[in-house]
Amino acid sequence: MKRFLMLFVIGFLFCIGAGAQQLTRIAVVDLSRVYIAFMRDSRAVRDFEERSAKVQAEIDRMTAEINTVKINQANALAQGNTEQALRYEADAIRRTDILKEYYKTKTAELESIKNSLTQSGTFLDQVYDEIRYVAESEGYSIVLNLKENTGILWYNQTVDLTDKLIKSLMDKAR
């Protein structure tokens, strides 16, 4: 009877210990790759790229106008019309100053938009929420940023959640 009771107690303790022990699973994510992939296809980035293209088109248009004025100036000089050439020169200088100011203003504006896109709290919250969701659904307890953690010397591709995270973000963005 003592032997049976002793085996029962040992078995019970073993079951409690085995049940309480939880395997910690660790995953890695390459956040820089997530940002690049997700941001490239996001509506905000497409809007930014469209805005950048419009600014560049306007700069190209203004530059072409300045070149036309300079050609007209050269033609006026070739015909000996110095008065007309001086007017063209003044017009070219004025247009160049406008272009410089436009370029400076629009470059600063685009840079500000670009910074807000990459550091957007909403975007970061969305990425971290999705990391949490993917990790929990895959059974991981810890997720490390692959590029910022110098302690990772080796990892198996099976613990890399980067592609799953990108796919999940893309699915939710559509």
N, C-alpha and C positions, 0 to 999 in steps of 0.2 A: 504494500500500500504506500509506504514511504517512497519507494522507487517510482511508482506511478505518479504520485503527487509531485515529486522532484522533476520528473520528465515533463509534466504538465506545466509547471512553473517556468522551466527553461524554455519550453516551446512557446508559452505565452509571451515571455520576455523577448524571445527571438522575433515573434510576429510583430510585437509593438516596435521594436528597433527597426525591422525591415520596412514597416509601414511608415515610420517617421522619417526614414532616410529618403531624401529627394535628390535626384541627380540634377546638378546645375549644368544647364546647356548654355554655351556661349556662342554668339554669332558675331560676324563682322559685316560692316556696311561701308562702302566707299562713298562717303557723302559728296565729295567733289564730283564724282561721276553721276550721282543722283541729281545734283543741282544742274549740271550741264545738260543732261538728257531731258529732265523735266522742264527746265526753264526754256530750252530751245523750242519746245512744242507748246508752251503755254500761251494763252491768249494775250497776256500782258507783254510777253516778249515779242510776239508777232506784231502787236500794236507799236511797240518800241521800234522794231525794225522798219515798219512801214513809215513811222514818223521820221526816222533817220534817213530813209530813202527820199522822202519829200524834201527834207532839208538839203540833202546833197543835190537833188534836182534843181532846187532854187539857187544854190551856190553855182552850179554849172550854168544855169540860165544867166545869172548876173555876170559871171566871168565872160560868157560869150558876148554879152552886150558891151562890156568894157573893151574886149578885143575889137569889136566892130567900130566902136568910137575911136580907138587908136588907129585902126586902118583908115578911117575917114580923116583923121588928123594927118596921117602920112600922105594921103592923097591930096589934101588941101595944101600941104607944104610943097608937094611935087608940082602943083599947079601955080605956086607962088602966092597963094592966098593965106598970108600969115595971120590976118585977123580971124579968119574962120578956123585956122589951125589952133590958135590960142583958145578959142571957144571950145573946140573939141578936147583940147588938153585939160581945161578946167572941168569939163564934164566928166572926163575919164578919172580925174583926181577925186571929184565928188562921188562918183559911182564906186571907186575903189574904197573910199572911206566908209561908205554905206555897207559895202560887202564885208569889210573887216569887222565892223560893229555887229552885223548880222551873224557872221561866223562866230564871234566871241560869245554873243548872247545865246545862240542856238547850241553851241558846243557845251556851254555851262548847263543849259537846260537839259540836254540829252544825258550828260554825265550824272546829273542829279536823279533823273528818272532811272538810269541804269543802277545807280547805287541803291535806290529805294527798292528796286526789284530784287536784288541779291540779298538785301538785308531786311526785307519785309518780314515783320513779325508774323503776319498772317501766313506767309509762305513757310517760314520756319516752323510755325505751329502745325501747319498741315503736314510737313515732312515728319516731324516728331510724333504726331498722332498716328501717322501711317506706319512708322517704325514700330511703335507700341503695338498696333493692331497686327501687323505681319509677324512680329516676334512672338506675341502671345498665341496667335493661331498656329504657329509652327512649334510652339513649346520651348522657346528660348527664355532664359532667365536674365541674361546679360547680353547687350549688344554694344560692341566697340566700334569706334570710327577707325577704319583701317589705316587711313593716311595720317591721322594725328596721334596715333598711339605707337610710340617707338618701342613699346614692350612686346609687340607681336613679331616674333621671329619667323614663324611659320603658321600656316593655317590650311585646312582642307577646304576645297571649293564648296563642299556640301554645307558649310556653315556660313557661306557668303550670301547674304540676303539682298544684295544690291539690285540684281535683276528683278527679283520678286517685288521689291519696293518700287522700282521705277515703273514696272507694269501696273502695279496697284494704283500708283499716283496718276498714271496716264488714264487708266480706266475711270477713275473718279473725276478727272478733269474734263472728260468728254460729256 
